[in-house]
Amino acid sequence: MKKNIKTVGAILLAATFAASCEKVEKGYLSDQVRYVDNPIRINRGQVQQTSPVSNDGSSAPVVYKLLDIRDVEKHQHADTVYAKFDRYEWTGLFDPQKDTTVELLNKKRQKVNKPSWDFNEHTGAFTFYGTSVKIPVGTYEFDIQATNEHGSKVYKNIATFTMVDKAPYDIGDGGCAWFKDGTTTSGDLGAPIVTIKKVADEGTNIILKIVDQKGTPFNPAKGEIIRRGDRSDFQTYAQFHPLTLTDTSMVCNFETTPFPLLQSGYGYLIYYRIPSAFVKIDPGYTPTADPIYNVNPRFQFHIYQEGTYEVTVQVKHATRK
C-alpha cells in the first residue's frame, strides 16, 4: 500500500515538474479583430477618418500593418488607390484662431507627394484626404496584420470601404429684407436662392455672385454690394487672403477646408446690403414706389472639399437698375 502511494506521488511530482517546464504563452491576440463600422463609406475628396480597429481584448500594445487593398470585383491590387498626388500634410497643431495668415499656416503644414490616405499603425484607422477625389468610385477590400507580445496574425478581407460621391458642400438657412434708407423700417423679401457649382477639382477658390431675380449680377467693384456695419460678411471667413472684387463677383482663396473654419458672432451667416441706388423692388413689397429702399440678403454655406466653386445668391422680388 505504502509502495503504491509512493509510486502515485512520484508520478504527480513528475507531472508537476513537466508542467512547470512548459513555455507559458505571453499575452493574447484575438482571432476576432474587426472594424465595427464595416462596410465603411468614404466621401471622395473630403477629409475623413474611419473608426479604429476593435482588438477584442487583445493584449496592448497592438501594432497594425496594412498588407493590401484590392478591387472587390476583380480581387486585384488596387493601383489607383495607391496612386500618389501632391497634398498638404500637417506638421504641427493648427489653431484657426491664431494662424490667420498664409505665412503662419505654412509653418504648420508641408506639401507631400503621397497616396490619398494614411493608415495608422497604432489604431488601424484610415484617414482620407482631399486628393481621394482621384480614387475611382467603387468598393475595395483590404487585409491587415496585427502584432503584439503574443505574436502576429493576418486578417484577410477584414473589411471593405466604398468610395462614394457626396455633395462637397451644404447650404444653410438665410433670408432677405428691404430697409428704408436711414431707418429701421423693414420688410421681408424671402430667403435668397443659393446654388453652388464645383467647376474644378483644383484650387481653393470661391467665386461668389449676388444676382437679381433675373440673374443679372450686382457689381461689387463699383459699390453695388456693401458691408452691413459690424455684421459678418464674406471677408470675415476668408481669413487668409483679401477678397478680389470684379464687376460680377467677389473671389476668395480659402486655402484649407472646411470653409468657413470658424463661426462669427452671427454663426456662419454672410450679410450684405445692396443700396437703393442700384436696385428696384417689385411693386407691393414696400410701402411706396419711391427709390429709397435697399436690399439686404443674408445666407450661409459650407465647403468641405478643395476645388473651385461658383456660389450664386439670387435675391427675390428685386431687379438691378
C-alpha positions in Angstrom: 0.0 0.0 0.0 2.8 2.4 1.0 4.6 1.4 -2.2 1.6 2.3 -4.3 1.3 5.7 -2.5 4.9 6.4 -3.2 4.5 5.5 -6.8 1.5 7.8 -7.3 3.3 10.6 -5.5 6.3 10.2 -7.8 4.0 10.4 -10.9 2.3 13.5 -9.6 5.6 15.1 -8.8 7.0 14.3 -12.3 3.8 15.7 -13.9 4.1 18.9 -11.9 7.7 19.3 -12.9 6.9 18.8 -16.5 4.1 21.3 -16.4 6.4 23.8 -14.8 8.9 23.4 -17.7 6.2 24.1 -20.4 6.6 27.6 -22.1 3.8 29.9 -20.9 2.5 32.0 -23.8 2.7 35.7 -23.4 -0.4 37.9 -23.9 -3.4 37.3 -26.1 -4.2 38.1 -29.7 -7.8 37.6 -30.7 -9.0 36.0 -33.9 -11.9 38.4 -33.8 -10.1 41.7 -34.5 -12.5 43.7 -36.7 -13.8 47.0 -37.9 -17.1 47.8 -36.2 -18.1 50.3 -39.0 -17.6 47.7 -41.7 -18.7 48.3 -44.5 -17.0 51.7 -44.5 -18.3 54.6 -46.7 -15.8 57.3 -47.7 -16.9 60.5 -49.3 -14.5 61.2 -52.2 -12.4 64.3 -51.8 -13.4 65.0 -48.2 -11.1 64.7 -45.2 -12.5 61.7 -43.3 -11.2 59.4 -40.6 -12.5 55.9 -40.1 -13.1 54.2 -36.7 -10.2 52.4 -35.2 -9.9 48.6 -35.1 -11.7 46.7 -32.3 -9.0 44.4 -30.9 -11.4 42.2 -29.0 -9.4 42.3 -25.8 -6.0 41.6 -27.3 -3.1 42.5 -25.1 -1.8 46.0 -25.7 0.1 47.4 -27.4 -1.0 46.1 -30.7 0.7 47.3 -33.9 -1.3 47.1 -37.2 0.1 46.8 -40.7 -1.8 47.3 -43.9 -1.0 44.4 -46.2 -3.0 45.0 -49.3 -6.0 46.9 -50.8 -7.8 45.2 -53.8 -10.7 46.0 -56.1 -13.6 43.9 -54.6 -14.8 42.8 -58.0 -11.5 41.8 -59.6 -9.8 40.9 -56.3 -6.6 42.5 -57.8 -4.3 45.0 -56.2 -5.8 48.5 -56.5 -3.1 50.5 -58.2 -5.4 53.6 -58.4 -5.9 53.6 -54.6 -2.1 53.7 -54.1 -1.5 56.4 -56.7 0.3 59.4 -55.3 -0.7 63.1 -55.5 0.5 66.4 -54.2 -1.3 67.4 -51.0 -0.6 69.2 -47.7 0.2 67.3 -44.6 0.0 68.9 -41.1 3.3 69.1 -39.3 2.0 71.0 -36.2 -1.2 71.8 -34.4 -3.1 74.3 -36.5 -5.1 76.9 -34.5 -7.6 78.8 -36.7 -8.0 81.4 -34.0 -4.3 82.4 -34.2 -2.9 81.0 -37.5 -4.7 83.6 -39.7 -2.1 84.3 -42.4 -0.7 82.1 -45.1 2.8 82.5 -43.5 1.5 81.2 -40.2 -0.4 78.4 -41.9 2.6 77.3 -43.8 4.5 76.8 -40.6 2.1 74.1 -39.7 1.9 72.2 -43.0 4.1 70.9 -45.8 3.5 69.7 -49.3 4.0 66.0 -49.8 3.5 63.5 -52.7 1.7 60.5 -51.2 -1.4 58.4 -51.6 -4.7 60.0 -50.8 -4.8 58.3 -47.4 -2.8 57.4 -44.3 -3.0 54.2 -42.3 -2.4 54.5 -38.5 -0.4 51.6 -37.3 -1.4 52.2 -33.7 -5.2 52.3 -34.2 -5.7 50.6 -37.6 -7.8 53.7 -38.7 -7.6 55.3 -42.2 -7.5 59.0 -42.8 -8.6 60.0 -46.3 -7.7 63.4 -47.7 -8.9 65.8 -50.4 -7.0 64.0 -53.1 -9.2 61.0 -52.6 -11.4 62.6 -55.3 -8.9 60.9 -57.7 -9.8 57.4 -56.4 -12.4 55.8 -58.7 -15.9 55.2 -57.2 -16.2 51.6 -56.1 -15.7 49.1 -53.3 -12.3 47.9 -52.1 -11.3 45.1 -49.7 -8.2 45.0 -47.6 -6.0 42.8 -45.4 -4.2 43.8 -42.2 -1.7 42.2 -39.9 -1.8 42.6 -36.1 1.2 42.1 -33.9 1.7 42.2 -30.1 3.7 40.3 -27.5 1.7 37.1 -28.3 2.8 37.1 -32.0 1.3 38.1 -35.3 -1.9 37.2 -37.1 -3.1 38.1 -40.6 -6.8 39.1 -41.1 -7.7 38.5 -44.7 -10.6 40.6 -46.2 -11.1 42.1 -42.7 -13.3 44.9 -44.2 -14.3 46.9 -47.2 -14.6 50.6 -47.9 -16.7 52.2 -50.7 -15.7 55.4 -52.3 -18.9 57.4 -52.9 -19.7 60.9 -54.3 -21.4 63.2 -51.9 -22.0 66.9 -52.4 -18.9 68.7 -51.2 -20.9 71.5 -49.7 -24.1 72.3 -47.9 -26.3 75.4 -47.8 -27.8 76.7 -44.6 -30.8 78.9 -43.9 -30.9 82.6 -44.9 -33.2 85.5 -45.6 -33.6 88.9 -47.2 -35.1 92.1 -46.0 -35.7 95.5 -47.5 -34.9 98.6 -45.4 -36.0 102.2 -45.9 -32.8 104.2 -46.3 -31.6 105.7 -43.0 -34.3 104.0 -40.9 -35.1 100.7 -39.2 -38.3 100.3 -41.2 -38.1 97.0 -43.0 -40.0 94.1 -44.6 -39.4 90.6 -45.8 -38.4 89.6 -49.4 -38.0 85.9 -48.7 -34.8 83.8 -48.5 -32.5 84.1 -51.5 -31.9 81.1 -53.7 -28.3 79.8 -53.2 -26.8 77.5 -55.7 -23.3 76.1 -55.7 -21.4 74.6 -58.7 -18.0 73.0 -58.5 -16.2 74.0 -61.6 -12.8 72.4 -61.0 -11.1 69.9 -58.6 -8.0 72.2 -58.5 -7.5 75.2 -56.3 -9.2 76.5 -53.2 -11.4 79.3 -54.6 -14.9 80.5 -54.2 -16.4 82.9 -56.8 -19.4 84.5 -55.1 -22.0 86.3 -57.1 -25.1 88.1 -55.8 -27.6 88.4 -58.6 -31.1 89.9 -59.1 -34.3 87.9 -59.8 -33.4 87.8 -63.5 -29.9 86.5 -62.8 -28.1 89.8 -63.5 -25.1 90.2 -61.2 -24.6 93.2 -59.0 -21.2 94.9 -59.3 -19.1 94.6 -56.1 -16.2 96.6 -57.7 -18.5 99.6 -58.1 -20.1 99.6 -54.7 -23.3 97.9 -55.7 -22.7 95.4 -52.8 -21.6 96.8 -49.5 -20.9 95.6 -45.9 -23.6 95.9 -43.2 -21.8 97.7 -40.4 -20.4 95.1 -38.0 -22.2 92.1 -39.4 -20.2 89.2 -40.7 -19.6 89.1 -44.5 -17.6 87.0 -47.0 -14.3 88.6 -45.9 -15.0 87.6 -42.3 -14.5 84.0 -43.2 -11.9 84.4 -45.9 -9.2 84.9 -43.3 -6.1 84.1 -45.3 -6.4 86.5 -48.3 -8.3 89.7 -49.1 -11.2 89.4 -51.4 -10.7 90.1 -55.1 -13.6 92.3 -56.4 -14.7 92.1 -60.1 -17.6 93.6 -62.0 -19.7 90.4 -61.3 -18.2 88.7 -58.3 -16.2 88.5 -55.1 -13.4 85.9 -55.2 -11.9 84.2 -52.1 -8.9 81.9 -51.8 -9.9 79.9 -48.7 -6.6 77.9 -48.6 -7.9 75.0 -46.5 -11.1 73.1 -45.8 -13.6 73.3 -44.4 -14.8 76.8 -45.3 -15.7 78.6 -43.1 -13.2 77.4 -40.4 -14.8 79.4 -37.6 -18.1 80.9 -36.6 -18.5 84.6 -36.2 -20.8 86.3 -33.7 -23.6 85.6 -36.2 -22.9 81.9 -36.7 -21.8 81.3 -40.3 -24.1 83.9 -41.8 -22.9 86.3 -44.5 -24.6 89.7 -44.7 -24.6 92.3 -47.5 -26.5 95.4 -48.5 -27.5 96.4 -52.0 -28.0 100.2 -51.8 -31.3 101.7 -53.1 -29.4 103.4 -55.9 -28.7 100.1 -57.6 -31.9 98.1 -57.1 -35.6 98.3 -57.7 -38.0 96.2 -55.6 -41.2 94.8 -57.1 -44.4 96.8 -56.5 -46.3 95.8 -53.4 -43.4 94.7 -51.3 -42.5 98.2 -50.0 -44.9 100.9 -48.6 -44.3 103.2 -51.6 -42.7 103.0 -55.1 -40.1 105.6 -54.1 -36.5 104.5 -54.8 -35.5 104.7 -51.1 -35.4 101.0 -50.2 -32.2 98.9 -50.0 -32.0 95.1 -50.2 -30.2 93.1 -47.5 -29.6 89.4 -48.3 -28.1 87.0 -45.7 -27.0 83.5 -46.4 -24.6 80.7 -45.4 -22.9 77.7 -46.9 -20.0 75.3 -46.1 -17.4 73.9 -48.5 -15.8 70.6 -47.4 -13.6 69.8 -50.4 -10.8 71.5 -52.2 -11.6 72.9 -55.6 -13.0 75.9 -57.4 -16.7 76.8 -56.7 -19.2 79.2 -58.1 -21.7 80.3 -55.5 -24.7 82.3 -56.8 -27.0 84.1 -54.4 -30.2 85.1 -56.2 -32.4 87.7 -54.4 -36.1 87.6 -55.0 -38.5 90.4 -56.0 -35.7 92.8 -56.8 -34.1 93.9 -60.1 -30.7 95.6 -60.7 -31.1 99.1 -62.1 
